[in-house]
Amino acid sequence: MKSEHMILGIALTNNFGAHPAAWRMPHVDPGSYTNIDVTVEYARMAERGGLQFVFIADRLFLHGDLAASHPLFNMDPIVTLAAVAQATERIGLVATASTSFTEPYLLARQLKALDVISHGRVGWNAVPSFEPDAFANFGKEVPPRENKYERLHEAMLIVQALWGSWGYEAGQPDQQGMFADPAHVKPVNLHGTHVGARGPLPVPPSEQGQPVIVMPASSGYGLQAAGMYANVVIGMPSSIEEGRTLRDTVRQAAAQAGRDPEEIKFLAFAGFTIGDTEHDALDSRRALDAWTDIRGPLSRLSAYLGLQQQFTRPDEPLTPAQLASVRAHPHDVRSARAVALAKAGWSPRDILAHAVFDPYPSVVGTAEQVADHLQEWFEAGAADGFMLNFDDFSTGIGGFVDHVVPVLRERGIFPDRYEGSTLRDHFGLPPQYGITTRIARTAG
């Protein structure tokens, strides 16, 4: 079963946008990368539209070609969201933190402290790192995949135990009695092969108890971990059919772990450039693409259309002879979309401006077209909600809030107001605090 209302969050990541040329736009301050006021402004925009959360991904190394673009990731997600927490009231705050390097005690303390500071609005995107550059920054070699997930399982168990180590039964401070009943603030004394902690944590429960656990869609070890621990799973399906399959797979993993599949939400990535007309949106995308080398994408597009020739007139529609030769790859949704756009009379440069090579489904068009995409996927059961990406944050977030959200509300698929005060409320998740009986039994 799905809620009648979709979940929407924004992938902030940096202060510019998903397109590598966003920082070059004349309306953008190129110094925004280090300006927390800009991050706060975007989070407040999202909150004004009732979006359920903002999300900051992370890489534990400098990622990006600085000669051509800004760093692709935020300076530090937890520090950034601590500032955003003080400037917002209702919107959820999801931070990425790796289980591969940080000790569980520090992870548990930072995330739960942020959850208390924000009055129960925090989520933890729990991931094991995989990049050699990240491990090099900690003086380590990349371990075998199974070892990374062994550590993740140990970290998840210990972090959640620490989150629950200051029990509700400890009570509230009583100036005539105890600050907290020490009988209910207990050590956890958990030690595994990779990590361990004694505890307890010096942080009482937040309004939602503990942070919501978010994990990426994966397979094998990653899918098993998501089924065991995740409240929310985020994936990158390329089609409605793939989205349905991923959502069903995640729910089956939860059931296999002894959980109610309704306790886990699946979100799909989606990207947008919004304009008053489709041509306005394409102009915005073309302005960004103008700062990138288009030769490689044009060559790739030719292959996606099944052509054996380079485009000599990229700003003109394909010739009748070329159109007679185009063929979509039978197993690639992006190829089929490129062929459809070519047959509709768009030029190669315009086809690229439709974002056919984005890593997730993207809409370059009007607010109604954006709403249509979200509604189609949501009502088809391909996702419980979406992780929204915008080419240019400075125009995209406000455009979505002011023009797309009202359409979704008119259609009855997005709430008119926040339906609670915590992130757990926003996702429609049941209460959770500390290690559940199911996890404790599994840990043995």
Contacts in CASP RR format, 6 or more apart in sequence:
PFRMAT RR
TARGET T0000
AUTHOR 0000-0000-0000
METHOD contacts of the structure
MODEL  1
MKSEHMILGIALTNNFGAHPAAWRMPHVDPGSYTNIDVTVEYARMAERGG
LQFVFIADRLFLHGDLAASHPLFNMDPIVTLAAVAQATERIGLVATASTS
FTEPYLLARQLKALDVISHGRVGWNAVPSFEPDAFANFGKEVPPRENKYE
RLHEAMLIVQALWGSWGYEAGQPDQQGMFADPAHVKPVNLHGTHVGARGP
LPVPPSEQGQPVIVMPASSGYGLQAAGMYANVVIGMPSSIEEGRTLRDTV
RQAAAQAGRDPEEIKFLAFAGFTIGDTEHDALDSRRALDAWTDIRGPLSR
LSAYLGLQQQFTRPDEPLTPAQLASVRAHPHDVRSARAVALAKAGWSPRD
ILAHAVFDPYPSVVGTAEQVADHLQEWFEAGAADGFMLNFDDFSTGIGGF
VDHVVPVLRERGIFPDRYEGSTLRDHFGLPPQYGITTRIARTAG
1 262 0 8 1.000
2 378 0 8 1.000
2 381 0 8 1.000
2 384 0 8 1.000
3 384 0 8 1.000
3 428 0 8 1.000
4 412 0 8 1.000
4 413 0 8 1.000
5 412 0 8 1.000
5 413 0 8 1.000
5 414 0 8 1.000
5 415 0 8 1.000
5 419 0 8 1.000
6 374 0 8 1.000
6 378 0 8 1.000
6 383 0 8 1.000
6 384 0 8 1.000
6 385 0 8 1.000
6 386 0 8 1.000
6 408 0 8 1.000
6 413 0 8 1.000
6 414 0 8 1.000
7 52 0 8 1.000
7 53 0 8 1.000
7 265 0 8 1.000
7 267 0 8 1.000
7 384 0 8 1.000
7 385 0 8 1.000
7 386 0 8 1.000
7 426 0 8 1.000
7 427 0 8 1.000
8 51 0 8 1.000
8 52 0 8 1.000
8 385 0 8 1.000
8 386 0 8 1.000
8 388 0 8 1.000
8 414 0 8 1.000
9 46 0 8 1.000
9 51 0 8 1.000
9 52 0 8 1.000
9 53 0 8 1.000
9 54 0 8 1.000
9 55 0 8 1.000
9 267 0 8 1.000
9 386 0 8 1.000
9 387 0 8 1.000
9 388 0 8 1.000
10 42 0 8 1.000
10 46 0 8 1.000
10 51 0 8 1.000
10 53 0 8 1.000
10 54 0 8 1.000
10 55 0 8 1.000
10 387 0 8 1.000
10 388 0 8 1.000
10 389 0 8 1.000
10 390 0 8 1.000
10 397 0 8 1.000
11 18 0 8 1.000
11 55 0 8 1.000
11 56 0 8 1.000
11 57 0 8 1.000
11 269 0 8 1.000
11 387 0 8 1.000
11 388 0 8 1.000
11 389 0 8 1.000
12 39 0 8 1.000
12 42 0 8 1.000
12 43 0 8 1.000
12 54 0 8 1.000
12 55 0 8 1.000
12 56 0 8 1.000
12 74 0 8 1.000
12 393 0 8 1.000
13 55 0 8 1.000
13 56 0 8 1.000
13 57 0 8 1.000
13 72 0 8 1.000
13 73 0 8 1.000
13 74 0 8 1.000
14 33 0 8 1.000
14 70 0 8 1.000
14 71 0 8 1.000
14 72 0 8 1.000
14 73 0 8 1.000
14 74 0 8 1.000
15 32 0 8 1.000
15 33 0 8 1.000
15 35 0 8 1.000
15 38 0 8 1.000
15 39 0 8 1.000
15 42 0 8 1.000
15 393 0 8 1.000
16 22 0 8 1.000
16 23 0 8 1.000
16 28 0 8 1.000
16 32 0 8 1.000
16 33 0 8 1.000
16 70 0 8 1.000
16 392 0 8 1.000
16 393 0 8 1.000
16 394 0 8 1.000
17 389 0 8 1.000
17 390 0 8 1.000
17 391 0 8 1.000
17 392 0 8 1.000
17 393 0 8 1.000
18 271 0 8 1.000
18 358 0 8 1.000
18 389 0 8 1.000
18 390 0 8 1.000
18 391 0 8 1.000
19 285 0 8 1.000
19 288 0 8 1.000
19 391 0 8 1.000
19 392 0 8 1.000
20 68 0 8 1.000
20 69 0 8 1.000
20 70 0 8 1.000
20 72 0 8 1.000
20 292 0 8 1.000
21 69 0 8 1.000
21 288 0 8 1.000
21 289 0 8 1.000
21 290 0 8 1.000
21 291 0 8 1.000
21 292 0 8 1.000
22 28 0 8 1.000
22 70 0 8 1.000
22 288 0 8 1.000
22 391 0 8 1.000
22 392 0 8 1.000
22 393 0 8 1.000
22 394 0 8 1.000
23 30 0 8 1.000
23 31 0 8 1.000
23 32 0 8 1.000
23 33 0 8 1.000
23 69 0 8 1.000
23 70 0 8 1.000
24 30 0 8 1.000
24 291 0 8 1.000
25 287 0 8 1.000
25 288 0 8 1.000
25 392 0 8 1.000
25 394 0 8 1.000
27 394 0 8 1.000
27 395 0 8 1.000
28 392 0 8 1.000
28 394 0 8 1.000
29 35 0 8 1.000
29 38 0 8 1.000
32 38 0 8 1.000
33 70 0 8 1.000
33 71 0 8 1.000
33 75 0 8 1.000
34 75 0 8 1.000
36 80 0 8 1.000
36 83 0 8 1.000
36 84 0 8 1.000
39 80 0 8 1.000
39 83 0 8 1.000
39 84 0 8 1.000
40 83 0 8 1.000
40 84 0 8 1.000
40 87 0 8 1.000
40 88 0 8 1.000
42 54 0 8 1.000
42 393 0 8 1.000
42 397 0 8 1.000
43 54 0 8 1.000
43 84 0 8 1.000
43 87 0 8 1.000
43 88 0 8 1.000
43 91 0 8 1.000
44 87 0 8 1.000
44 88 0 8 1.000
45 397 0 8 1.000
45 398 0 8 1.000
45 401 0 8 1.000
46 54 0 8 1.000
46 91 0 8 1.000
46 397 0 8 1.000
46 401 0 8 1.000
47 88 0 8 1.000
47 89 0 8 1.000
47 90 0 8 1.000
47 91 0 8 1.000
48 401 0 8 1.000
49 401 0 8 1.000
49 405 0 8 1.000
50 90 0 8 1.000
50 91 0 8 1.000
50 401 0 8 1.000
50 405 0 8 1.000
50 415 0 8 1.000
50 417 0 8 1.000
50 418 0 8 1.000
51 91 0 8 1.000
51 388 0 8 1.000
51 401 0 8 1.000
51 405 0 8 1.000
52 91 0 8 1.000
52 92 0 8 1.000
52 423 0 8 1.000
52 426 0 8 1.000
52 427 0 8 1.000
53 91 0 8 1.000
53 92 0 8 1.000
53 93 0 8 1.000
53 94 0 8 1.000
53 123 0 8 1.000
53 423 0 8 1.000
53 426 0 8 1.000
54 81 0 8 1.000
54 84 0 8 1.000
54 91 0 8 1.000
54 92 0 8 1.000
54 93 0 8 1.000
54 94 0 8 1.000
55 94 0 8 1.000
55 96 0 8 1.000
55 125 0 8 1.000
55 214 0 8 1.000
55 387 0 8 1.000
56 74 0 8 1.000
56 77 0 8 1.000
56 80 0 8 1.000
56 81 0 8 1.000
56 94 0 8 1.000
56 95 0 8 1.000
56 96 0 8 1.000
57 73 0 8 1.000
57 74 0 8 1.000
57 77 0 8 1.000
57 96 0 8 1.000
57 125 0 8 1.000
58 73 0 8 1.000
58 74 0 8 1.000
58 76 0 8 1.000
58 77 0 8 1.000
58 95 0 8 1.000
58 96 0 8 1.000
58 97 0 8 1.000
58 98 0 8 1.000
59 72 0 8 1.000
59 73 0 8 1.000
59 131 0 8 1.000
59 134 0 8 1.000
60 98 0 8 1.000
60 101 0 8 1.000
60 129 0 8 1.000
60 131 0 8 1.000
60 134 0 8 1.000
60 137 0 8 1.000
60 138 0 8 1.000
61 131 0 8 1.000
61 133 0 8 1.000
61 134 0 8 1.000
61 136 0 8 1.000
61 137 0 8 1.000
62 71 0 8 1.000
63 71 0 8 1.000
63 72 0 8 1.000
63 73 0 8 1.000
64 70 0 8 1.000
64 71 0 8 1.000
64 72 0 8 1.000
74 80 0 8 1.000
77 95 0 8 1.000
77 96 0 8 1.000
77 97 0 8 1.000
78 95 0 8 1.000
78 97 0 8 1.000
78 110 0 8 1.000
78 111 0 8 1.000
78 114 0 8 1.000
80 95 0 8 1.000
81 93 0 8 1.000
81 95 0 8 1.000
81 114 0 8 1.000
81 118 0 8 1.000
81 122 0 8 1.000
82 114 0 8 1.000
82 117 0 8 1.000
84 93 0 8 1.000
85 93 0 8 1.000
85 114 0 8 1.000
85 117 0 8 1.000
85 118 0 8 1.000
85 121 0 8 1.000
85 122 0 8 1.000
86 117 0 8 1.000
88 121 0 8 1.000
90 121 0 8 1.000
90 418 0 8 1.000
90 420 0 8 1.000
90 421 0 8 1.000
91 121 0 8 1.000
92 118 0 8 1.000
92 121 0 8 1.000
92 122 0 8 1.000
92 123 0 8 1.000
92 423 0 8 1.000
92 426 0 8 1.000
93 114 0 8 1.000
93 118 0 8 1.000
93 121 0 8 1.000
93 122 0 8 1.000
93 123 0 8 1.000
93 423 0 8 1.000
94 122 0 8 1.000
94 123 0 8 1.000
94 124 0 8 1.000
94 125 0 8 1.000
94 212 0 8 1.000
94 214 0 8 1.000
94 423 0 8 1.000
95 111 0 8 1.000
95 114 0 8 1.000
95 122 0 8 1.000
95 123 0 8 1.000
95 124 0 8 1.000
95 125 0 8 1.000
96 125 0 8 1.000
96 127 0 8 1.000
97 107 0 8 1.000
97 110 0 8 1.000
97 111 0 8 1.000
97 124 0 8 1.000
97 125 0 8 1.000
97 126 0 8 1.000
97 127 0 8 1.000
98 127 0 8 1.000
98 128 0 8 1.000
98 129 0 8 1.000
98 134 0 8 1.000
99 107 0 8 1.000
99 126 0 8 1.000
99 127 0 8 1.000
99 128 0 8 1.000
99 151 0 8 1.000
99 152 0 8 1.000
99 155 0 8 1.000
99 156 0 8 1.000
100 128 0 8 1.000
100 129 0 8 1.000
100 134 0 8 1.000
100 135 0 8 1.000
100 148 0 8 1.000
100 151 0 8 1.000
100 152 0 8 1.000
101 129 0 8 1.000
101 134 0 8 1.000
101 138 0 8 1.000
101 140 0 8 1.000
103 195 0 8 1.000
103 196 0 8 1.000
103 197 0 8 1.000
104 154 0 8 1.000
104 155 0 8 1.000
104 158 0 8 1.000
104 159 0 8 1.000
104 162 0 8 1.000
104 195 0 8 1.000
104 196 0 8 1.000
104 197 0 8 1.000
105 158 0 8 1.000
105 162 0 8 1.000
105 196 0 8 1.000
105 197 0 8 1.000
105 199 0 8 1.000
105 201 0 8 1.000
107 124 0 8 1.000
107 155 0 8 1.000
107 159 0 8 1.000
108 158 0 8 1.000
108 159 0 8 1.000
108 162 0 8 1.000
108 163 0 8 1.000
108 197 0 8 1.000
108 201 0 8 1.000
109 162 0 8 1.000
109 201 0 8 1.000
109 202 0 8 1.000
109 203 0 8 1.000
111 122 0 8 1.000
111 123 0 8 1.000
111 124 0 8 1.000
111 159 0 8 1.000
111 211 0 8 1.000
112 162 0 8 1.000
112 163 0 8 1.000
112 201 0 8 1.000
112 203 0 8 1.000
112 206 0 8 1.000
112 210 0 8 1.000
112 211 0 8 1.000
113 203 0 8 1.000
114 122 0 8 1.000
114 211 0 8 1.000
115 121 0 8 1.000
115 122 0 8 1.000
115 123 0 8 1.000
115 206 0 8 1.000
115 208 0 8 1.000
115 209 0 8 1.000
115 210 0 8 1.000
115 211 0 8 1.000
116 203 0 8 1.000
116 204 0 8 1.000
116 206 0 8 1.000
118 206 0 8 1.000
119 206 0 8 1.000
119 207 0 8 1.000
119 421 0 8 1.000
119 422 0 8 1.000
120 206 0 8 1.000
120 207 0 8 1.000
120 208 0 8 1.000
120 209 0 8 1.000
120 211 0 8 1.000
120 421 0 8 1.000
120 422 0 8 1.000
120 423 0 8 1.000
120 424 0 8 1.000
121 208 0 8 1.000
121 421 0 8 1.000
121 422 0 8 1.000
121 423 0 8 1.000
122 206 0 8 1.000
122 211 0 8 1.000
122 212 0 8 1.000
122 423 0 8 1.000
123 211 0 8 1.000
123 212 0 8 1.000
123 213 0 8 1.000
123 214 0 8 1.000
123 423 0 8 1.000
124 211 0 8 1.000
124 212 0 8 1.000
124 213 0 8 1.000
124 214 0 8 1.000
125 214 0 8 1.000
125 215 0 8 1.000
125 216 0 8 1.000
125 234 0 8 1.000
126 152 0 8 1.000
126 155 0 8 1.000
126 156 0 8 1.000
126 213 0 8 1.000
126 214 0 8 1.000
126 215 0 8 1.000
126 229 0 8 1.000
126 230 0 8 1.000
127 215 0 8 1.000
127 216 0 8 1.000
128 148 0 8 1.000
128 149 0 8 1.000
128 151 0 8 1.000
128 152 0 8 1.000
129 135 0 8 1.000
129 148 0 8 1.000
130 142 0 8 1.000
130 148 0 8 1.000
131 142 0 8 1.000
132 141 0 8 1.000
132 142 0 8 1.000
135 141 0 8 1.000
135 142 0 8 1.000
145 221 0 8 1.000
146 221 0 8 1.000
147 194 0 8 1.000
148 221 0 8 1.000
149 221 0 8 1.000
149 222 0 8 1.000
149 224 0 8 1.000
149 225 0 8 1.000
150 193 0 8 1.000
150 194 0 8 1.000
151 194 0 8 1.000
151 195 0 8 1.000
152 225 0 8 1.000
153 225 0 8 1.000
153 228 0 8 1.000
154 192 0 8 1.000
154 193 0 8 1.000
154 194 0 8 1.000
154 195 0 8 1.000
154 196 0 8 1.000
155 194 0 8 1.000
155 195 0 8 1.000
156 213 0 8 1.000
156 225 0 8 1.000
156 228 0 8 1.000
156 229 0 8 1.000
157 190 0 8 1.000
157 435 0 8 1.000
157 439 0 8 1.000
157 443 0 8 1.000
158 188 0 8 1.000
158 190 0 8 1.000
158 195 0 8 1.000
158 196 0 8 1.000
158 197 0 8 1.000
160 210 0 8 1.000
160 229 0 8 1.000
160 434 0 8 1.000
160 435 0 8 1.000
160 439 0 8 1.000
161 188 0 8 1.000
161 190 0 8 1.000
161 197 0 8 1.000
161 434 0 8 1.000
161 435 0 8 1.000
162 188 0 8 1.000
162 197 0 8 1.000
162 199 0 8 1.000
162 200 0 8 1.000
162 201 0 8 1.000
163 201 0 8 1.000
163 209 0 8 1.000
163 210 0 8 1.000
163 211 0 8 1.000
163 433 0 8 1.000
163 434 0 8 1.000
164 201 0 8 1.000
164 205 0 8 1.000
164 210 0 8 1.000
164 433 0 8 1.000
164 434 0 8 1.000
164 435 0 8 1.000
165 185 0 8 1.000
165 186 0 8 1.000
165 187 0 8 1.000
165 188 0 8 1.000
165 199 0 8 1.000
165 200 0 8 1.000
165 201 0 8 1.000
166 180 0 8 1.000
166 184 0 8 1.000
166 185 0 8 1.000
166 200 0 8 1.000
166 201 0 8 1.000
166 202 0 8 1.000
166 203 0 8 1.000
166 204 0 8 1.000
166 205 0 8 1.000
167 184 0 8 1.000
167 185 0 8 1.000
167 204 0 8 1.000
167 205 0 8 1.000
167 433 0 8 1.000
168 184 0 8 1.000
168 205 0 8 1.000
168 433 0 8 1.000
169 181 0 8 1.000
169 183 0 8 1.000
169 184 0 8 1.000
170 180 0 8 1.000
170 181 0 8 1.000
170 182 0 8 1.000
170 183 0 8 1.000
170 184 0 8 1.000
170 185 0 8 1.000
170 204 0 8 1.000
171 180 0 8 1.000
171 181 0 8 1.000
171 184 0 8 1.000
173 179 0 8 1.000
173 180 0 8 1.000
180 204 0 8 1.000
185 200 0 8 1.000
186 200 0 8 1.000
187 198 0 8 1.000
187 199 0 8 1.000
187 200 0 8 1.000
188 197 0 8 1.000
188 198 0 8 1.000
188 199 0 8 1.000
188 200 0 8 1.000
189 198 0 8 1.000
189 199 0 8 1.000
190 196 0 8 1.000
190 197 0 8 1.000
191 197 0 8 1.000
205 433 0 8 1.000
206 422 0 8 1.000
207 421 0 8 1.000
207 422 0 8 1.000
208 422 0 8 1.000
208 423 0 8 1.000
208 424 0 8 1.000
208 425 0 8 1.000
208 431 0 8 1.000
209 424 0 8 1.000
209 431 0 8 1.000
209 432 0 8 1.000
209 433 0 8 1.000
210 432 0 8 1.000
210 433 0 8 1.000
210 434 0 8 1.000
211 423 0 8 1.000
212 231 0 8 1.000
212 232 0 8 1.000
212 423 0 8 1.000
212 424 0 8 1.000
212 427 0 8 1.000
212 429 0 8 1.000
213 229 0 8 1.000
213 230 0 8 1.000
213 231 0 8 1.000
213 232 0 8 1.000
214 230 0 8 1.000
214 231 0 8 1.000
214 232 0 8 1.000
214 233 0 8 1.000
214 234 0 8 1.000
215 222 0 8 1.000
215 225 0 8 1.000
215 226 0 8 1.000
215 229 0 8 1.000
215 230 0 8 1.000
215 232 0 8 1.000
215 233 0 8 1.000
215 234 0 8 1.000
216 226 0 8 1.000
216 233 0 8 1.000
216 234 0 8 1.000
216 235 0 8 1.000
217 223 0 8 1.000
217 226 0 8 1.000
217 233 0 8 1.000
217 234 0 8 1.000
217 235 0 8 1.000
217 236 0 8 1.000
217 246 0 8 1.000
217 250 0 8 1.000
217 266 0 8 1.000
218 225 0 8 1.000
218 226 0 8 1.000
223 249 0 8 1.000
223 250 0 8 1.000
223 253 0 8 1.000
224 253 0 8 1.000
224 257 0 8 1.000
226 233 0 8 1.000
226 250 0 8 1.000
226 253 0 8 1.000
226 254 0 8 1.000
226 264 0 8 1.000
227 250 0 8 1.000
227 253 0 8 1.000
227 254 0 8 1.000
227 256 0 8 1.000
227 257 0 8 1.000
227 259 0 8 1.000
227 264 0 8 1.000
228 257 0 8 1.000
228 439 0 8 1.000
228 442 0 8 1.000
229 439 0 8 1.000
230 250 0 8 1.000
230 254 0 8 1.000
230 264 0 8 1.000
231 263 0 8 1.000
231 264 0 8 1.000
231 265 0 8 1.000
231 424 0 8 1.000
231 427 0 8 1.000
231 429 0 8 1.000
231 432 0 8 1.000
232 264 0 8 1.000
232 265 0 8 1.000
232 266 0 8 1.000
232 267 0 8 1.000
232 427 0 8 1.000
233 250 0 8 1.000
233 264 0 8 1.000
233 265 0 8 1.000
233 266 0 8 1.000
233 267 0 8 1.000
234 266 0 8 1.000
234 267 0 8 1.000
234 268 0 8 1.000
234 269 0 8 1.000
234 387 0 8 1.000
235 246 0 8 1.000
235 266 0 8 1.000
235 267 0 8 1.000
235 268 0 8 1.000
235 269 0 8 1.000
235 387 0 8 1.000
236 268 0 8 1.000
236 269 0 8 1.000
236 359 0 8 1.000
236 360 0 8 1.000
237 243 0 8 1.000
237 245 0 8 1.000
237 246 0 8 1.000
237 268 0 8 1.000
237 361 0 8 1.000
237 382 0 8 1.000
237 383 0 8 1.000
238 333 0 8 1.000
238 334 0 8 1.000
238 360 0 8 1.000
238 361 0 8 1.000
239 333 0 8 1.000
239 361 0 8 1.000
240 376 0 8 1.000
240 377 0 8 1.000
240 380 0 8 1.000
240 381 0 8 1.000
240 382 0 8 1.000
241 382 0 8 1.000
242 382 0 8 1.000
243 266 0 8 1.000
243 268 0 8 1.000
243 377 0 8 1.000
243 381 0 8 1.000
243 382 0 8 1.000
243 383 0 8 1.000
244 380 0 8 1.000
244 381 0 8 1.000
244 382 0 8 1.000
246 266 0 8 1.000
246 268 0 8 1.000
247 266 0 8 1.000
247 381 0 8 1.000
247 382 0 8 1.000
247 383 0 8 1.000
247 384 0 8 1.000
250 264 0 8 1.000
250 266 0 8 1.000
251 261 0 8 1.000
251 264 0 8 1.000
251 266 0 8 1.000
252 261 0 8 1.000
254 260 0 8 1.000
254 261 0 8 1.000
254 263 0 8 1.000
254 264 0 8 1.000
255 261 0 8 1.000
257 438 0 8 1.000
257 442 0 8 1.000
258 438 0 8 1.000
259 438 0 8 1.000
263 429 0 8 1.000
263 430 0 8 1.000
265 384 0 8 1.000
265 385 0 8 1.000
265 427 0 8 1.000
265 428 0 8 1.000
265 429 0 8 1.000
266 383 0 8 1.000
266 384 0 8 1.000
266 385 0 8 1.000
267 383 0 8 1.000
267 384 0 8 1.000
267 385 0 8 1.000
267 386 0 8 1.000
267 387 0 8 1.000
268 360 0 8 1.000
268 361 0 8 1.000
268 377 0 8 1.000
268 382 0 8 1.000
268 383 0 8 1.000
268 385 0 8 1.000
268 386 0 8 1.000
268 387 0 8 1.000
269 359 0 8 1.000
269 360 0 8 1.000
269 361 0 8 1.000
269 386 0 8 1.000
269 387 0 8 1.000
269 389 0 8 1.000
270 360 0 8 1.000
270 361 0 8 1.000
270 362 0 8 1.000
270 363 0 8 1.000
270 373 0 8 1.000
270 374 0 8 1.000
270 377 0 8 1.000
270 386 0 8 1.000
270 387 0 8 1.000
270 388 0 8 1.000
270 389 0 8 1.000
271 355 0 8 1.000
271 358 0 8 1.000
271 360 0 8 1.000
271 361 0 8 1.000
271 362 0 8 1.000
271 363 0 8 1.000
271 388 0 8 1.000
271 389 0 8 1.000
271 390 0 8 1.000
271 391 0 8 1.000
272 362 0 8 1.000
272 363 0 8 1.000
272 364 0 8 1.000
272 365 0 8 1.000
272 370 0 8 1.000
272 388 0 8 1.000
272 389 0 8 1.000
272 390 0 8 1.000
272 391 0 8 1.000
272 396 0 8 1.000
272 400 0 8 1.000
272 404 0 8 1.000
273 281 0 8 1.000
273 284 0 8 1.000
273 285 0 8 1.000
273 355 0 8 1.000
273 362 0 8 1.000
273 363 0 8 1.000
273 364 0 8 1.000
273 365 0 8 1.000
273 390 0 8 1.000
273 391 0 8 1.000
273 392 0 8 1.000
273 396 0 8 1.000
274 281 0 8 1.000
274 365 0 8 1.000
274 366 0 8 1.000
274 367 0 8 1.000
274 370 0 8 1.000
274 395 0 8 1.000
274 396 0 8 1.000
274 399 0 8 1.000
274 400 0 8 1.000
274 403 0 8 1.000
274 404 0 8 1.000
275 281 0 8 1.000
275 284 0 8 1.000
275 365 0 8 1.000
275 366 0 8 1.000
275 367 0 8 1.000
276 366 0 8 1.000
277 365 0 8 1.000
277 366 0 8 1.000
278 364 0 8 1.000
278 365 0 8 1.000
278 366 0 8 1.000
278 369 0 8 1.000
280 365 0 8 1.000
281 364 0 8 1.000
281 365 0 8 1.000
281 366 0 8 1.000
282 350 0 8 1.000
282 353 0 8 1.000
282 354 0 8 1.000
282 364 0 8 1.000
282 365 0 8 1.000
284 364 0 8 1.000
284 391 0 8 1.000
284 392 0 8 1.000
284 395 0 8 1.000
285 353 0 8 1.000
285 354 0 8 1.000
285 355 0 8 1.000
285 364 0 8 1.000
285 391 0 8 1.000
286 349 0 8 1.000
286 350 0 8 1.000
286 353 0 8 1.000
288 391 0 8 1.000
288 392 0 8 1.000
289 349 0 8 1.000
289 352 0 8 1.000
289 353 0 8 1.000
294 314 0 8 1.000
294 349 0 8 1.000
294 352 0 8 1.000
297 352 0 8 1.000
297 357 0 8 1.000
298 310 0 8 1.000
298 311 0 8 1.000
298 314 0 8 1.000
298 348 0 8 1.000
298 349 0 8 1.000
298 352 0 8 1.000
299 310 0 8 1.000
300 357 0 8 1.000
301 311 0 8 1.000
301 338 0 8 1.000
301 348 0 8 1.000
301 351 0 8 1.000
301 352 0 8 1.000
301 356 0 8 1.000
301 357 0 8 1.000
302 308 0 8 1.000
302 309 0 8 1.000
302 310 0 8 1.000
302 311 0 8 1.000
302 348 0 8 1.000
304 329 0 8 1.000
304 332 0 8 1.000
304 334 0 8 1.000
304 335 0 8 1.000
304 338 0 8 1.000
304 339 0 8 1.000
304 356 0 8 1.000
305 318 0 8 1.000
305 322 0 8 1.000
305 326 0 8 1.000
305 327 0 8 1.000
305 328 0 8 1.000
305 335 0 8 1.000
305 338 0 8 1.000
305 339 0 8 1.000
305 342 0 8 1.000
306 325 0 8 1.000
306 326 0 8 1.000
306 327 0 8 1.000
306 329 0 8 1.000
307 322 0 8 1.000
307 325 0 8 1.000
307 326 0 8 1.000
309 322 0 8 1.000
311 348 0 8 1.000
313 347 0 8 1.000
314 347 0 8 1.000
314 348 0 8 1.000
314 349 0 8 1.000
315 347 0 8 1.000
315 348 0 8 1.000
315 349 0 8 1.000
316 347 0 8 1.000
317 342 0 8 1.000
317 345 0 8 1.000
317 346 0 8 1.000
317 347 0 8 1.000
318 326 0 8 1.000
318 342 0 8 1.000
318 345 0 8 1.000
318 347 0 8 1.000
318 348 0 8 1.000
322 342 0 8 1.000
323 342 0 8 1.000
323 343 0 8 1.000
326 339 0 8 1.000
326 342 0 8 1.000
326 343 0 8 1.000
327 339 0 8 1.000
328 335 0 8 1.000
328 336 0 8 1.000
328 338 0 8 1.000
328 339 0 8 1.000
329 335 0 8 1.000
329 336 0 8 1.000
333 361 0 8 1.000
334 356 0 8 1.000
334 357 0 8 1.000
337 354 0 8 1.000
337 356 0 8 1.000
338 351 0 8 1.000
338 356 0 8 1.000
341 350 0 8 1.000
341 351 0 8 1.000
341 354 0 8 1.000
341 356 0 8 1.000
342 348 0 8 1.000
342 351 0 8 1.000
346 354 0 8 1.000
353 364 0 8 1.000
354 362 0 8 1.000
354 364 0 8 1.000
355 362 0 8 1.000
355 363 0 8 1.000
355 364 0 8 1.000
360 389 0 8 1.000
361 373 0 8 1.000
362 389 0 8 1.000
363 369 0 8 1.000
363 370 0 8 1.000
363 373 0 8 1.000
367 399 0 8 1.000
367 400 0 8 1.000
367 403 0 8 1.000
367 404 0 8 1.000
367 407 0 8 1.000
368 407 0 8 1.000
370 400 0 8 1.000
370 404 0 8 1.000
371 404 0 8 1.000
371 407 0 8 1.000
371 408 0 8 1.000
371 411 0 8 1.000
374 385 0 8 1.000
374 386 0 8 1.000
374 404 0 8 1.000
374 408 0 8 1.000
374 413 0 8 1.000
375 408 0 8 1.000
375 411 0 8 1.000
375 413 0 8 1.000
377 383 0 8 1.000
377 386 0 8 1.000
378 384 0 8 1.000
378 385 0 8 1.000
378 386 0 8 1.000
378 413 0 8 1.000
379 413 0 8 1.000
388 400 0 8 1.000
390 396 0 8 1.000
390 397 0 8 1.000
390 400 0 8 1.000
405 414 0 8 1.000
408 414 0 8 1.000
409 415 0 8 1.000
409 416 0 8 1.000
418 425 0 8 1.000
418 426 0 8 1.000
419 425 0 8 1.000
419 426 0 8 1.000
420 426 0 8 1.000
424 430 0 8 1.000
424 431 0 8 1.000
424 432 0 8 1.000
435 443 0 8 1.000
END
